[in-house]
Amino acid sequence: MSDDVRTIDGKMQRSNRIVAGVCLAFFAGMIGAAYASVPLYRLFCQVTGYGGTTQRVDHQYSDKILDRTITVRFDANTSGGLPWDFAPVKRDITMKIGETVQSDFRATNLFDTPTSGHASFNVTPELAGSYFNKVECFCFNDTTLKGGETLDMPVVFYVDPAIVDVPELKDIRTITLSYTFFPREGEKPVAATQKPAGTGINKNSDSNGG
């Protein structure tokens, strides 16, 4: 074999290795992107308020409180076969814009075995999500209830006074905060034939009778 042939073979082998390396890197990148897409999208929503996603903040108070009130309504649901009665303790609260307040949600496991759930949330109107700041929220962790257990879960939040500077929101009077509890990821929905813990609760009634 001549030196020219060996040189050409060597170049082709190096070229093939480069192509194979690029393909492998691309494949690994696609897998990584698939795993990262959900948390990255969630982070994007939390930063921008896209889709009515609220903001999570570490500081507990706004820099100022306006002499103007806004009503926050609360909505609660369950999905995916989670056997819980889940509702706000109060259906709404009227507060000053910039004021930090706490509201509670109440969940009861209707069956006699432990079940776990994870809450998703959103705000309407969606544009208001960027100005609805949650200091404390049960939605950031899985929640497990023993059979028949009832748990009150607080939400601490405030509405950023900057909301009044947004032309589309300057006249806003009501914001709705909605939660939906799903079975914890990886758990099977509880069978509908499982024995409930007690007589059950009317899901359409307010927890505090109000």
C-alpha positions as CSV (number, residue, x, y, z in Angstrom):
1,M,0.0,0.0,0.0
2,S,1.4,3.4,-1.0
3,D,2.0,6.3,1.4
4,D,-0.8,8.3,-0.4
5,V,-3.3,5.5,0.1
6,R,-2.4,5.2,3.8
7,T,-2.7,9.0,4.2
8,I,-6.2,9.0,2.6
9,D,-7.3,6.0,4.8
10,G,-6.0,7.8,7.9
11,K,-7.9,11.0,7.0
12,M,-11.1,9.0,6.3
13,Q,-10.8,7.2,9.7
14,R,-10.3,10.5,11.5
15,S,-13.2,12.0,9.7
16,N,-15.4,9.1,10.6
17,R,-14.5,9.4,14.2
18,I,-15.3,13.1,14.2
19,V,-18.7,12.5,12.6
20,A,-19.4,9.7,15.1
21,G,-18.4,11.9,18.0
22,V,-20.6,14.7,16.8
23,C,-23.6,12.4,16.4
24,L,-23.0,10.9,19.9
25,A,-22.8,14.4,21.4
26,F,-26.0,15.4,19.5
27,F,-27.8,12.3,20.7
28,A,-26.7,12.9,24.3
29,G,-27.7,16.5,24.1
30,M,-31.2,15.6,22.8
31,I,-31.7,13.2,25.8
32,G,-30.5,15.9,28.2
33,A,-32.9,18.4,26.6
34,A,-35.8,16.0,27.0
35,Y,-35.1,15.6,30.7
36,A,-34.5,19.3,31.2
37,S,-37.4,20.6,29.2
38,V,-40.1,20.2,31.9
39,P,-38.1,21.9,34.8
40,L,-36.8,24.5,32.4
41,Y,-40.3,25.3,31.2
42,R,-41.5,25.4,34.8
43,L,-38.7,27.8,35.7
44,F,-39.5,29.9,32.6
45,C,-43.1,30.1,33.7
46,Q,-42.2,31.1,37.3
47,V,-39.8,33.8,36.1
48,T,-42.1,35.3,33.5
49,G,-45.5,34.5,34.9
50,Y,-46.4,32.8,31.6
51,G,-49.7,30.9,31.7
52,G,-50.7,32.5,34.9
53,T,-47.8,31.0,36.9
54,T,-47.2,32.9,40.1
55,Q,-43.9,34.2,41.3
56,R,-42.1,32.7,44.3
57,V,-40.2,35.2,46.4
58,D,-37.9,34.9,49.4
59,H,-38.7,38.3,51.0
60,Q,-41.9,38.4,52.9
61,Y,-43.1,41.9,52.3
62,S,-43.6,44.4,49.5
63,D,-41.7,47.7,49.7
64,K,-44.9,49.6,49.9
65,I,-48.6,49.0,50.5
66,L,-51.1,51.0,48.4
67,D,-54.3,52.5,49.7
68,R,-56.2,50.4,47.3
69,T,-57.8,46.9,47.8
70,I,-58.0,43.9,45.6
71,T,-60.0,40.7,46.0
72,V,-58.3,37.3,45.7
73,R,-60.6,34.4,45.0
74,F,-59.6,30.8,45.7
75,D,-60.4,27.7,43.6
76,A,-59.5,24.1,44.5
77,N,-59.8,20.8,42.6
78,T,-58.5,17.3,42.5
79,S,-57.7,15.1,39.5
80,G,-56.3,11.8,38.4
81,G,-58.3,9.8,40.9
82,L,-56.8,11.4,44.1
83,P,-59.3,10.5,46.8
84,W,-59.2,13.9,48.6
85,D,-61.7,16.5,49.5
86,F,-59.8,19.7,48.9
87,A,-61.2,23.2,49.3
88,P,-60.2,26.7,50.5
89,V,-61.1,27.5,54.0
90,K,-62.3,30.9,52.8
91,R,-63.6,31.4,49.3
92,D,-62.0,34.9,48.9
93,I,-60.1,37.6,50.7
94,T,-60.0,41.3,50.2
95,M,-56.6,42.9,50.9
96,K,-54.6,46.0,50.2
97,I,-52.2,45.8,47.2
98,G,-48.7,45.1,48.6
99,E,-50.1,43.7,51.9
100,T,-48.8,40.3,52.9
101,V,-51.6,37.9,53.9
102,Q,-52.2,34.2,54.7
103,S,-55.0,32.0,53.5
104,D,-55.5,28.4,54.1
105,F,-56.6,25.4,52.1
106,R,-58.0,22.2,53.7
107,A,-57.5,18.7,52.4
108,T,-59.0,15.4,53.7
109,N,-58.0,11.9,52.6
110,L,-61.4,10.2,52.1
111,F,-59.9,6.7,52.2
112,D,-58.4,4.6,55.0
113,T,-54.9,4.3,53.5
114,P,-52.2,6.9,53.1
115,T,-52.2,8.8,49.8
116,S,-49.9,11.5,48.4
117,G,-50.5,14.4,46.1
118,H,-48.8,17.3,44.4
119,A,-50.5,20.6,43.5
120,S,-50.3,22.6,40.4
121,F,-51.4,26.2,40.4
122,N,-52.2,29.2,38.2
123,V,-53.6,32.7,38.4
124,T,-56.2,34.4,36.3
125,P,-56.1,36.7,34.6
126,E,-52.9,35.2,33.3
127,L,-51.0,38.5,33.0
128,A,-51.5,39.0,36.8
129,G,-49.3,35.9,37.5
130,S,-46.2,38.0,37.2
131,Y,-47.4,40.3,40.1
132,F,-48.8,37.6,42.4
133,N,-45.9,36.8,44.8
134,K,-46.1,33.7,47.0
135,V,-43.8,33.6,50.0
136,E,-45.0,30.3,51.3
137,C,-47.0,27.6,49.5
138,F,-47.7,23.9,49.9
139,C,-47.5,23.4,46.1
140,F,-43.7,23.2,46.1
141,N,-43.7,19.8,48.0
142,D,-45.4,16.5,47.9
143,T,-48.1,16.1,50.5
144,T,-49.0,12.8,52.2
145,L,-52.2,12.3,54.2
146,K,-52.9,9.3,56.4
147,G,-56.2,7.5,56.1
148,G,-59.0,9.9,57.1
149,E,-56.5,12.7,57.9
150,T,-57.3,16.4,57.5
151,L,-54.6,19.0,56.9
152,D,-54.7,22.8,56.7
153,M,-52.2,24.1,54.3
154,P,-51.3,27.8,54.3
155,V,-50.5,30.1,51.4
156,V,-48.7,33.4,52.2
157,F,-48.7,35.9,49.4
158,Y,-48.9,39.5,48.3
159,V,-49.8,41.4,45.1
160,D,-46.9,43.5,43.8
161,P,-47.9,47.2,43.7
162,A,-46.3,47.4,40.3
163,I,-49.5,45.8,38.9
164,V,-51.2,49.2,38.9
165,D,-48.6,50.4,36.4
166,V,-49.5,47.9,33.8
167,P,-52.1,49.4,31.4
168,E,-54.0,46.0,31.0
169,L,-54.2,45.5,34.8
170,K,-54.4,49.1,36.2
171,D,-58.2,48.7,36.8
172,I,-58.0,45.1,38.1
173,R,-60.2,44.4,41.1
174,T,-60.2,40.5,41.3
175,I,-57.5,37.8,40.9
176,T,-58.3,34.1,41.1
177,L,-55.7,31.7,42.5
178,S,-56.5,28.1,41.5
179,Y,-54.9,24.8,42.7
180,T,-55.4,21.3,41.4
181,F,-54.0,18.3,43.4
182,F,-52.8,15.3,41.4
183,P,-51.6,11.9,42.7
184,R,-47.9,12.0,43.3
185,E,-45.9,11.0,40.2
186,G,-45.4,7.3,40.0
187,E,-48.4,6.4,42.2
188,K,-51.4,4.7,40.8
189,P,-54.8,6.3,41.3
190,V,-56.8,4.8,44.2
191,A,-59.4,2.4,43.1
192,A,-62.9,3.7,43.2
193,T,-64.0,0.6,45.0
194,Q,-61.7,1.2,48.0
195,K,-63.4,1.6,51.3
196,P,-63.7,5.3,52.3
197,A,-62.8,6.5,55.7
198,G,-66.2,7.8,57.0
199,T,-69.3,8.9,55.2
200,G,-67.6,11.3,52.8
201,I,-67.8,15.1,52.4
202,N,-69.7,17.3,50.0
203,K,-67.1,18.6,47.7
204,N,-69.3,21.5,46.7
205,S,-69.7,22.9,50.2
206,D,-67.3,25.5,51.7
207,S,-65.0,24.1,54.4
208,N,-66.0,26.8,56.8
209,G,-69.6,26.8,55.9
210,G,-69.3,30.2,54.4
